[in-house]
């Protein structure tokens, strides 16, 4: 079912592991013309364009895009108690980890009368996007809202696609989660048009400063096109999992973890990196057994048989570490003996799941970590969503006359070196009286 990529015996100094492990064909540039037209439609025609796109893309006719505040409360009242309990526990755990991520002002005294304060300031207003295409990702409500609230963001708007099944309303489980979190500004808008709505401000939705949240290729493309107009968290593409495993791994667990991410999307990537041929064979057999016992067989099968998925055979775990660090997976699971020591040596991953009792699906819901993570190898330079994403840094420079006097000559000299005498004069003038 799943291809094999054999890197055993490769020249470790000459092989490009990033190229050796393929990824899904996720061509943002190809989507630019269509998404540009949608964004321009929203910019120039506003609400009329969004209502037209709702009918064209979502198959619903809407009178307005704003969800009535009472709808979230009603959805919560009708929510299955077991789902509510799960959401509440996820929120509790995520709030704890987010609280520990908060950064405090850093004050540096550089000498008498010379102080610089590194101040952390929350973004004023954010727009959070929650996908609702193949599945209503209610967990993404929590992953976006909780860090924003913890950071101190005062104005939060959330958008999710209108659902034909629910009369053009946002999925009721998503609405219920909004009620749990106290979010009452919710819009039934999906895809690229939702990002454009946030970026430009449409109807009752005022312009935001930052947009966060995962989405399909059209959402990602809209983020790329509009990031000069509005801040974005990342351009997250199809989900992916890599697993580094040895002979101590349980094949049934490895296969189940691969399937869990393949379930998201036909373009999802599922990669096992192992020096164990026995484990590779056993995982193959488990995939054949487990895939056809799942609900979304065709979606999973398409993902696992796609070019972006595979079992990568390596000589040893040292080579395996090189491969997973080069691949820089969104989710990296370590199923090895002494898994913690190998996890400590991983440099590039959105999130690392250590040992056989930390499946990636735990991180999707209740680990306390955030599941909005960098994809497509971007973990080599980017981080997952956190409280930090909803804050910005401001340097506050507070100098007295005495403090300025100590470095005045240096400023004047350096200004002259750059042929900017006005810079130097702005300092000198303060000592001429």
C-alpha positions as CSV (number, residue, x, y, z in Angstrom):
1,X,0.0,0.0,0.0
2,X,2.8,2.4,0.9
3,X,5.9,3.0,-1.1
4,X,9.4,2.3,0.2
5,X,12.4,4.6,-0.1
6,X,15.7,2.8,0.6
7,X,18.4,5.1,1.8
8,X,20.6,2.3,3.2
9,X,24.2,2.6,2.1
10,X,23.7,6.2,0.9
11,X,26.7,8.5,1.0
12,X,25.6,10.5,4.1
13,X,27.7,13.5,3.1
14,X,26.3,13.7,-0.4
15,X,22.6,12.8,-0.2
16,X,20.0,15.5,0.0
17,X,17.5,14.0,2.5
18,X,15.1,16.9,1.9
19,X,14.8,15.8,-1.7
20,X,14.9,12.1,-0.9
21,X,11.6,12.2,1.0
22,X,8.9,13.7,-1.3
23,X,6.0,15.9,-0.2
24,X,2.5,16.4,-1.5
25,X,2.0,18.5,-4.6
26,X,0.6,21.7,-3.0
27,X,1.0,24.3,-5.7
28,X,0.0,27.7,-4.1
29,X,1.2,29.6,-7.2
30,X,-1.2,27.7,-9.4
31,X,-4.1,28.8,-7.2
32,X,-3.1,32.5,-7.2
33,X,-5.2,33.7,-10.2
34,X,-8.4,32.3,-8.8
35,X,-7.8,33.4,-5.3
36,X,-6.7,36.9,-6.4
37,X,-10.0,37.3,-8.1
38,X,-11.9,36.3,-5.0
39,X,-9.9,38.6,-2.8
40,X,-10.4,41.5,-5.2
41,X,-14.1,40.7,-5.3
42,X,-14.3,41.0,-1.5
43,X,-12.2,44.2,-1.5
44,X,-14.3,46.0,-4.2
45,X,-17.8,44.5,-3.6
46,X,-17.7,43.6,0.0
47,X,-20.6,41.7,1.4
48,X,-22.3,41.2,-1.9
49,X,-19.2,39.3,-3.1
50,X,-19.1,37.1,0.0
51,X,-22.8,36.2,-0.3
52,X,-22.2,35.3,-4.0
53,X,-19.2,33.1,-3.1
54,X,-21.2,31.3,-0.3
55,X,-23.8,30.3,-2.9
56,X,-21.2,29.3,-5.5
57,X,-18.7,27.5,-3.3
58,X,-20.7,26.3,-0.3
59,X,-24.1,25.8,-1.9
60,X,-26.0,28.1,0.6
61,X,-28.0,31.3,0.2
62,X,-27.3,33.7,3.1
63,X,-29.0,36.9,4.1
64,X,-26.0,37.9,6.4
65,X,-22.7,36.4,7.3
66,X,-22.8,37.3,11.0
67,X,-23.9,34.4,13.3
68,X,-26.5,35.6,15.8
69,X,-25.0,35.5,19.3
70,X,-27.8,33.4,20.6
71,X,-26.9,30.6,18.1
72,X,-23.7,29.8,20.0
73,X,-25.5,29.5,23.3
74,X,-28.2,27.3,21.8
75,X,-25.6,25.1,20.2
76,X,-23.8,24.7,23.6
77,X,-27.1,23.7,25.3
78,X,-27.7,21.0,22.7
79,X,-24.1,19.7,22.7
80,X,-23.5,16.1,23.7
81,X,-22.3,16.2,27.4
82,X,-19.4,13.9,26.6
83,X,-18.2,16.2,23.8
84,X,-18.5,19.2,26.1
85,X,-16.5,17.4,28.8
86,X,-13.8,16.7,26.3
87,X,-13.7,20.3,25.1
88,X,-13.6,21.6,28.6
89,X,-10.6,19.3,29.5
90,X,-8.8,20.3,26.3
91,X,-9.4,24.0,27.2
92,X,-8.2,23.5,30.8
93,X,-4.9,21.9,29.7
94,X,-4.2,24.3,26.9
95,X,-4.8,27.3,29.2
96,X,-2.2,25.9,31.6
97,X,0.5,25.6,29.0
98,X,-0.4,28.9,27.4
99,X,-0.1,30.7,30.8
100,X,3.4,29.3,31.1
101,X,4.3,30.7,27.7
102,X,3.5,34.3,28.7
103,X,6.6,36.5,28.3
104,X,7.1,39.4,30.7
105,X,8.7,42.7,30.1
106,X,12.5,42.6,30.2
107,X,14.2,45.7,31.7
108,X,17.9,46.3,31.0
109,X,19.8,49.1,32.8
110,X,22.8,49.9,30.7
111,X,24.3,52.6,32.9
112,X,23.1,55.6,35.0
113,X,20.1,57.0,33.3
114,X,20.1,54.5,30.4
115,X,17.3,51.9,30.3
116,X,15.7,49.8,27.6
117,X,12.6,47.9,28.2
118,X,11.5,45.0,26.0
119,X,7.8,45.2,26.3
120,X,5.3,42.5,25.1
121,X,2.1,43.9,23.8
122,X,-0.9,41.9,22.6
123,X,-2.3,42.4,19.1
124,X,-5.4,44.6,19.2
125,X,-7.7,42.5,17.0
126,X,-7.4,39.0,15.4
127,X,-9.4,37.0,13.0
128,X,-9.3,33.2,13.6
129,X,-10.1,30.8,10.8
130,X,-11.5,27.3,11.5
131,X,-11.9,24.9,8.6
132,X,-15.1,23.0,8.0
133,X,-14.7,21.2,4.7
134,X,-13.9,17.5,5.0
135,X,-14.4,17.7,8.8
136,X,-15.6,20.3,11.3
137,X,-12.3,21.0,13.1
138,X,-13.7,22.1,16.5
139,X,-10.4,21.5,18.1
140,X,-9.0,24.3,15.9
141,X,-11.3,26.7,17.7
142,X,-9.6,26.0,21.0
143,X,-6.1,26.0,19.5
144,X,-6.6,29.5,18.1
145,X,-8.8,31.1,20.8
146,X,-7.0,30.1,24.0
147,X,-3.5,31.4,23.1
148,X,-5.1,34.7,21.8
149,X,-7.1,35.1,25.0
150,X,-4.1,34.3,27.2
151,X,-2.0,36.8,25.3
152,X,-4.6,39.5,26.2
153,X,-6.1,40.1,22.7
154,X,-9.2,42.2,23.4
155,X,-11.1,41.8,20.1
156,X,-11.5,38.3,18.6
157,X,-13.5,37.3,15.5
158,X,-13.9,33.8,14.2
159,X,-15.0,32.5,10.8
160,X,-15.9,29.0,9.6
161,X,-17.6,27.9,6.4
162,X,-21.4,27.8,6.2
163,X,-22.7,24.3,6.2
164,X,-25.5,23.4,3.8
165,X,-26.5,20.5,6.1
166,X,-27.3,23.1,8.8
167,X,-29.1,25.7,6.7
168,X,-26.0,27.8,6.0
169,X,-25.1,28.0,9.7
170,X,-21.6,27.3,11.0
171,X,-21.3,23.7,12.3
172,X,-23.0,23.5,15.7
173,X,-20.1,21.9,17.4
174,X,-17.9,24.8,16.4
175,X,-20.5,27.2,17.6
176,X,-20.7,25.4,20.9
177,X,-17.0,25.6,21.4
178,X,-17.2,29.4,20.7
179,X,-19.8,29.6,23.5
180,X,-17.5,27.7,25.9
181,X,-14.8,30.2,25.2
182,X,-16.9,33.3,25.3
183,X,-16.5,34.1,21.6
184,X,-19.7,35.8,20.2
185,X,-18.3,37.4,17.1
186,X,-18.7,34.5,14.6
187,X,-19.0,34.6,10.8
188,X,-20.3,32.0,8.4
189,X,-17.6,32.6,5.8
190,X,-15.2,30.0,4.4
191,X,-12.0,29.8,2.3
192,X,-10.2,32.7,0.7
193,X,-13.2,35.0,1.1
194,X,-12.9,34.7,4.9
195,X,-9.3,35.7,4.9
196,X,-10.1,38.7,2.6
197,X,-13.0,39.6,4.9
198,X,-10.6,39.8,7.8
199,X,-8.0,41.7,5.9
200,X,-10.2,44.4,4.4
201,X,-13.2,44.5,6.8
202,X,-16.6,43.7,5.4
203,X,-20.0,44.5,6.8
204,X,-20.1,44.1,10.5
205,X,-16.7,42.5,10.5
206,X,-14.1,45.2,11.2
207,X,-10.6,44.8,9.8
208,X,-8.2,42.7,11.9
209,X,-4.5,43.0,12.5
210,X,-3.7,39.3,12.4
211,X,-5.2,36.2,10.8
212,X,-4.4,32.7,12.2
213,X,-5.6,29.2,11.6
214,X,-5.2,26.3,9.1
215,X,-7.0,25.8,5.9
216,X,-7.0,24.4,2.4
217,X,-4.9,25.6,-0.6
218,X,-7.3,28.5,-1.3
219,X,-7.1,29.7,2.3
220,X,-3.3,29.4,2.3
221,X,-3.0,31.3,-1.0
222,X,-5.2,34.1,0.3
223,X,-2.9,34.4,3.3
224,X,0.1,34.7,1.0
225,X,-1.6,37.3,-1.2
226,X,-2.9,39.4,1.7
227,X,0.0,39.2,4.2
228,X,1.1,42.7,3.2
229,X,-2.4,43.9,4.1
230,X,-2.7,41.8,7.3
231,X,-0.4,39.8,9.6
232,X,-0.6,36.0,9.2
233,X,0.6,33.1,11.4
234,X,1.9,30.8,8.6
235,X,1.0,29.2,5.3
236,X,0.1,25.8,6.7
237,X,-0.5,23.2,4.0
238,X,-1.6,19.5,4.2
239,X,-0.9,17.8,7.5
240,X,2.0,15.4,7.8
241,X,3.5,12.9,10.3
242,X,6.9,11.4,10.4
243,X,7.7,8.5,12.8
244,X,11.3,7.5,13.7
245,X,11.1,3.9,15.0
246,X,13.3,1.0,15.7
247,X,12.8,-2.7,16.6
248,X,11.2,-1.9,19.9
249,X,8.2,-0.1,18.3
250,X,4.8,-1.8,18.2
251,X,3.7,-2.1,14.5
252,X,0.0,-1.7,15.3
253,X,0.7,1.6,17.1
254,X,2.9,2.9,14.3
255,X,0.3,2.0,11.6
256,X,-2.5,3.6,13.7
257,X,-0.5,6.8,14.0
258,X,0.2,7.0,10.3
259,X,-3.5,6.4,9.5
260,X,-4.6,9.1,12.0
261,X,-3.0,11.8,10.0
262,X,-3.8,10.3,6.6
263,X,-7.5,10.6,7.7
264,X,-7.3,14.4,7.5
265,X,-6.8,14.8,3.7
266,X,-5.9,12.8,0.6
267,X,-2.8,15.0,0.4
268,X,-1.7,14.3,4.0
269,X,1.8,12.8,4.3
270,X,2.5,9.8,6.4
271,X,6.2,8.8,6.7
272,X,7.9,6.1,8.7
273,X,11.7,6.2,9.0
274,X,13.3,3.0,10.4
275,X,16.4,0.9,10.2
276,X,14.2,-2.2,10.9
277,X,13.1,-4.2,7.9
278,X,11.0,-6.4,10.2
279,X,9.1,-3.4,11.5
280,X,8.6,-2.1,8.0
281,X,7.0,-5.4,6.9
282,X,4.9,-5.5,10.0
283,X,3.6,-2.0,9.6
284,X,2.8,-2.8,6.0
285,X,0.7,-5.7,7.2
286,X,-1.0,-3.6,9.8
287,X,-1.9,-0.9,7.3
288,X,-3.6,-3.4,5.1
289,X,-5.6,-4.6,8.1
290,X,-6.4,-1.3,9.8
291,X,-7.1,1.0,6.8
292,X,-10.1,-1.1,5.7
293,X,-11.6,-1.1,9.2
294,X,-11.8,2.7,9.3
295,X,-14.6,5.0,8.2
296,X,-12.7,7.2,5.6
297,X,-11.1,4.3,3.7
298,X,-10.7,6.1,0.3
299,X,-9.3,9.3,1.8
300,X,-6.8,7.4,3.9
301,X,-5.8,5.0,1.1
302,X,-5.3,7.9,-1.3
303,X,-3.0,9.6,1.2
304,X,-1.0,6.5,2.0
305,X,-0.5,5.5,-1.6
306,X,0.4,9.0,-2.7
307,X,3.9,10.2,-3.5
308,X,4.0,12.1,-0.3
309,X,3.9,9.0,2.0
310,X,6.3,6.2,2.4
311,X,8.5,3.9,4.6
312,X,12.1,5.2,4.5
313,X,14.7,2.5,5.3
314,X,17.9,3.8,6.9
315,X,21.1,2.1,8.1
316,X,20.6,3.1,11.7
317,X,18.9,5.6,14.0
318,X,21.7,8.1,13.5
319,X,20.9,8.3,9.8
320,X,17.2,8.3,10.7
321,X,17.8,11.4,12.8
322,X,19.5,13.1,9.9
323,X,16.5,12.2,7.7
324,X,13.8,13.5,10.1
325,X,15.7,16.7,10.8
326,X,16.0,17.3,7.1
327,X,12.3,16.5,6.6
328,X,11.2,18.9,9.4
329,X,7.8,17.3,9.9
330,X,4.8,19.0,11.2
331,X,4.4,16.1,13.7
332,X,7.3,13.9,14.6
333,X,6.7,10.7,16.7
334,X,9.6,8.9,18.3
335,X,9.0,5.1,18.8
336,X,12.5,4.0,19.8
337,X,14.3,2.6,22.8
338,X,15.3,5.6,25.0
339,X,12.9,7.8,23.0
340,X,13.6,10.9,25.1
341,X,17.3,11.0,24.2
342,X,16.5,10.9,20.5
343,X,13.7,13.5,20.9
344,X,16.3,15.8,22.6
345,X,18.4,15.7,19.4
346,X,15.6,16.7,17.1
347,X,16.1,20.3,15.8
348,X,13.4,20.6,13.2
349,X,9.8,19.6,13.9
350,X,6.5,21.4,14.6
351,X,5.8,19.1,17.6
352,X,7.6,16.0,18.9
353,X,5.7,13.1,20.4
354,X,7.9,11.0,22.7
355,X,7.2,7.2,23.1
356,X,4.4,4.9,22.3
357,X,1.9,6.5,24.7
358,X,2.1,10.0,23.1
359,X,0.2,9.6,19.8
360,X,-0.2,12.6,17.5
361,X,-4.0,12.6,18.0
362,X,-3.3,13.3,21.7
363,X,-1.7,16.6,20.5
364,X,-4.7,17.3,18.3
365,X,-7.0,17.4,21.3
366,X,-5.9,17.0,24.9
367,X,-2.1,17.1,25.3
368,X,-2.1,20.8,26.2
369,X,0.1,21.5,23.1
370,X,-1.1,23.5,20.1
371,X,-1.9,21.6,16.9
372,X,-1.6,24.6,14.5
373,X,2.0,23.8,13.3
374,X,4.4,24.5,10.4
375,X,4.1,22.1,7.5
376,X,6.0,21.5,4.2
377,X,9.4,21.6,5.9
378,X,8.8,25.1,7.4
379,X,9.6,23.7,10.9
380,X,13.3,24.3,10.1
381,X,12.6,28.1,10.5
382,X,9.1,28.5,12.0
383,X,7.2,27.6,15.1
384,X,3.7,26.4,15.9
385,X,0.9,28.7,17.1
386,X,1.4,30.0,20.6
387,X,0.8,32.9,22.9
388,X,3.8,34.6,21.3
389,X,2.1,34.7,17.9
390,X,-0.5,37.0,19.4
391,X,1.9,39.5,20.9
392,X,4.4,41.9,19.5
393,X,7.6,43.4,20.9
394,X,8.2,47.1,21.5
395,X,11.5,48.5,22.7
396,X,11.0,51.4,25.1
397,X,14.1,53.6,25.2
398,X,14.3,55.7,28.4
399,X,17.6,57.8,28.7
400,X,18.4,60.8,30.9
401,X,20.8,63.6,29.9
402,X,23.5,61.8,31.8
403,X,22.8,58.5,30.0
404,X,22.9,60.1,26.6
405,X,26.1,62.0,27.4
406,X,27.9,58.7,28.0
407,X,27.4,57.5,24.4
408,X,26.9,60.9,22.5
409,X,30.4,60.9,20.9
410,X,29.8,57.3,19.7
411,X,26.5,58.2,18.1
412,X,28.0,61.3,16.4
413,X,31.0,59.2,15.1
414,X,28.8,56.4,13.8
415,X,26.4,58.9,12.1
416,X,29.4,60.4,10.3
417,X,30.6,57.0,9.2
418,X,27.2,56.5,7.5
419,X,27.3,60.1,6.1
420,X,24.2,61.0,8.0
421,X,25.3,64.2,9.8
422,X,21.7,65.1,10.8
423,X,21.6,62.0,13.0
424,X,24.7,63.2,14.8
425,X,23.4,66.7,15.1
426,X,20.2,65.5,16.8
427,X,22.5,64.4,19.6
428,X,25.0,67.3,19.6
429,X,22.3,69.9,19.8
430,X,21.3,68.7,23.2
431,X,24.7,69.6,24.7
432,X,25.3,73.0,23.1
433,X,23.5,75.1,25.7
